[in-house]
Amino acid sequence: MATNNEAVVEIAQTAGKYTSSIVLQADNKYIDVKSILGLFTTLVNTKSYELHVHGPDAEEAKKAVTEVFAKHGLDVKVVAE
C-alpha cells in the first residue's frame, strides 16, 4: 500500500480550499476530510470510501478531492445527495 502521509496531507489541503462540508464515510465512521488526524486514522484501515459534499462550491470540491484520492490510488465514491 502506498504511504498515506502524502495522500492525507494533500487531501486535507485540497479540501481546505473549499467552503463546502466534505465528509468521508468509511466503515460506518464519518470523518471531516479537512481533519488531517481523522484522515490518518481512517485511510490506514479502510479500502473503500464514500464522499459526501454539501455547500456552495460542492461541484468543484468533489472534483478536486476525488482527483487527489485517485492520484494516490485510493478508491472513493462520491455519493449523490
C-alpha positions, 0 to 999 in steps of 0.5 A: 500500500502506498504511504498515506502521509502524502495522500492525507496531507494533500487531501486535507489541503485540497479540501481546505480550499473549499467552503463546502462540508466534505465528509468521508464515510468509511466503515460506518465512521464519518470523518471531516476530510479537512481533519488531517488526524481523522484522515490518518486514522481512517485511510490506514484501515479502510479500502473503500470510501464514500464522499459526501459534499454539501455547500456552495462550491460542492461541484468543484470540491468533489472534483478536486478531492476525488482527483487527489484520492485517485492520484494516490490510488485510493478508491472513493465514491462520491455519493449523490445527495 
